[in-house]
């Protein structure tokens, strides 16, 4: 949806959940001397200013990454706080990386980054953020529908890699589209790690989608964390991930995230 801009939600607790798991998986993949491909269907602008009007208006970043001591809750070797620290050292203490910039900082020159972002202003900002990232990864940034791009580039070269799907879900049909999309991509790219992020909302609209995914991928990993709404009337009370072909050791990473979120105090 072209009206959606993630700047209002960047750095919230759902981002912490999603980005911590993503950073761990990418660090795991890049630990081996084999090239890989990272694909993202809804990339956003890549770099966010949490002191900006959008973030301060919703208060979601303050209830998320802005919580005192939150980043210190991770182990010192976890790649997520390391990447956030690098971004803030380069762009200031209110800077926050979206998943494309997290990927760019963790990937290597021999890897490939394929991003899609439909919103014209967000696409322009994404291109600029990657240009100034200091990363030498090979990158392709598209201003086209992310589902179409993912279908057109899979199986990618290199074949080893990860697909991140994190739409806003403001387009309600995404809930019906995604299970078939995952099945289509998996048929083309059966070795790819497929990662879906979804919001947990009070009406539980995600449940039919997750039921379909679980039937299609009985070995898939589903991980959900709950947290208080960032403000009165805010509908999201948790964050979910569904992962196909999860890398070895992910259970330990997700268990640590469960403990982190269970230990959060009210915002």
C-alpha positions, 0 to 999 in steps of 0.5 A: 500500500502506497500510503504506508510509511514505516517511519511511524513504527520504526524501532518498535518492539515488533522491529526488535523481535524481527530484526534481532532474529534476522540479524542472528540468521544472517550472521549464522549464514555469513559465518560460512565461506559460501556466498548467499542471496538476501531478498526482501519484498517490502523494504521500506526506507532502510534508515530511520530517524527516531527523533523525527515527527513520525516516530515521536507522534506514535511513541512506538520507538520509545516503547521499543528500542528506546527502552532503557537497557533493552539493548543491554539485555542481549548477549555481547556477541549478538549481531543485532545490538552490534549493527544498531551501534554501528548505525548510530555511530555513523548517523547519530544516536536517534538513527535506527536501521531497517532490515535492508540496512541490517542485511547490508551491514552483515552481508559480504561483497560476494553476497547479493542483496535484492530489495523491493519498495513500491512507495516512491519516496521510500524507494528514493530514501532506500536507494540513498541509504544503501548508497551511503551505507559503506557496504560493498554487497552487490545490490538490486533495488526495485520499485515494483511489487515485492511478491512479483520480484521474489517470484521472478528472481527465485531460485536466485544465484547464489541459491543459498540465502534468505527471503524476508517478507514483512508487509504492513498488512494494511492490504487485507488480502495479504493474509490470503496471498501469503500462504500461496506465495510461500508455497510458490517460492518454496517450489522454486527455491526449496533450499531458501530460508523463508521468513514471514513477519506478521502482527498480533492484533486483538481480532486474531486475523492472522490465525487462518493464515498461520493455519494454512502455513502450518499445514503447508510447512509442518516443519516450519517454526512459529515464534510469537512474543506479546507486549502491551500496546504502545499507546491507548487504542493501538491494536498491535499487542505482539509480533510473530515470525514463521520460518521455513528451512530455519538455520541450525540453532535458531531455537536457542536464539528464539528462546532467548528472545522469549525470555527478553520479552517476558522480562519487559516491564510495562512501557 
